[in-house]
Amino acid sequence: MFYLIFFKINKEKDNNDSSYVPSINKHLPEIIKTIEEFSDEQRVIVRKFKREMEKFTEERSLETCLQALNLSMQLANTREKLLEAYKQYSGLLENELKNQIKTEKKKHD
């Protein structure tokens, strides 16, 4: 299970009647969906890969070797996509934290 931080900040504007929702909230649902999909895909591939590796250790055939190799390449590809989704997520968090720090500094100045 993945736990992702979701920000929603009420911030006073000049007219004092609006709330500000950071840009992270606009992109978060899409990133969460992407991470969940790739994580599910990764779990499926890992199960298949384990089965194919067991077959390969028993049979030692070219076919089972190629099948295991194919699944390992699929797994690497899925993990790369998952890593990219996490990079996007961490970038959004970093930007939001920077914005919060700037806001807090402005309040104290």
Order of alpha helices (4+ residues) and beta strands (2+ residues): alpha-alpha
